[in-house]
Amino acid sequence: MSESQVPTTDTAALSKKSRRLQRDTFIFLGNRHGPLMAGLNQRVTKATPHQVDQWLRRILFPSMPPYTLKQVTLESWALFLYDKNPTGKTINWADKETAIPAGYYALFNSDPDDITSTWHFHESCQRDSYGLRAARVESEIARKRHPYNTFDECKKDNEPDKKIWQTVLRRDKGQCALSGPAGDDAVISWIVPPAWMEYDDYDDKYKNPDDVRISGNCITMHKLLQTAFMNNYFAIDIDDDYHIVLFEEIGEDALRLLAKEGFRASRLKEHILLGGENTVEACFIKAHFKYSLCSKFSGGDVRNDYTFGEMQEIVELGSKVSPNHAFWNTVGGQDLLTLGGQAYKNRRCNYVDDQDEVEEVMHRLILCELEEEL
């Protein structure tokens, strides 16, 4: 990440999630121990202050009291912890036109007599995309449904059955819900895979995976869009007039398909508002959008990658290794340099680079810092 992309004097250590998403915009909680609450790749998303406010307040943290968003610089005071120093600029939440510039930001309680607390930010948590959901979760659900079948057989059960597929085929007639006629490139898929459902996302209507195995939870898309949709690279914000929000690069061909309607899901809006039997249900589109925010926008603090013990090992290792040791190229080593400066690395001490314990700890830390498998 270049200094031109993040105009700050001190750069925070990036988590695996932030590196994978190539984030350039970071929103912390404003207190000393405040974690990274959210982040974006603004080269792709170009979110406005109004959008970010709605995502935080309306969807992720509905009990959140009035908070201001201020541009800040970061000053390291402990490993992976930063003071957030406002630069004086407060972001106007009402701005619907201007994309938030890349950089560091922090949320501060609007009430000067109240604390900036994490207490209000527990309703939601970061999740992985549908396509990257941990195999153990899928396996656990599959075993409960089919305790005597193989895992591969169980996975087939998570695809639309023939009756649902035929219903959606008659309903959509090969039309992509976002870009129109798709011909042989039309594919049918779930909006929210039943095994991934979170019952609290659908009010009281649906309670278990079998309840959402319906045509209203299926959508027809061009095959160039379907994979990106299932991996939460983009999602549809129904409450923002069906605006299509991009979170990751989807390729030029797919981008052209979404641009046909000006990045608005106008066809889908008309379909849902028209209503009728077997219509796509808005609650599933909303659930997909919320899940996408959890996957691509929410969380990503670097401390999520380490246990407390591993962070202690980073600090201890910094006191043992020589200035040219590979440790200083790790995420933890770099953050120690931010904290202590070059003089810390070059201070006089009894280096123990050749000890097995150092190499063993290094091996564990490098495993912690490897990019997530996609």
Secondary structure as UniProt FT lines:
FT   TURN            3..5
FT   HELIX           16..20
FT   TURN            21..22
FT   STRAND          25..29
FT   TURN            32..33
FT   STRAND          36..40
FT   TURN            42..44
FT   HELIX           49..54
FT   HELIX           55..60
FT   TURN            62..63
FT   STRAND          67..78
FT   TURN            79..80
FT   STRAND          81..91
FT   TURN            93..94
FT   STRAND          103..109
FT   TURN            112..113
FT   HELIX           118..120
FT   HELIX           130..132
FT   HELIX           135..145
FT   TURN            147..148
FT   HELIX           151..156
FT   TURN            157..158
FT   HELIX           162..172
FT   TURN            173..174
FT   STRAND          175..176
FT   TURN            177..179
FT   STRAND          180..181
FT   HELIX           183..185
FT   STRAND          186..190
FT   HELIX           194..196
FT   HELIX           199..202
FT   TURN            203..205
FT   HELIX           209..212
FT   HELIX           215..217
FT   STRAND          218..222
FT   HELIX           223..230
FT   TURN            231..232
FT   STRAND          234..237
FT   HELIX           238..240
FT   TURN            241..242
FT   STRAND          243..246
FT   HELIX           252..259
FT   TURN            260..263
FT   HELIX           266..274
FT   TURN            277..278
FT   HELIX           282..296
FT   HELIX           302..305
FT   HELIX           308..318
FT   TURN            319..320
FT   TURN            323..324
FT   HELIX           326..329
FT   HELIX           331..340
FT   HELIX           342..345
FT   TURN            353..354
FT   HELIX           356..369
//
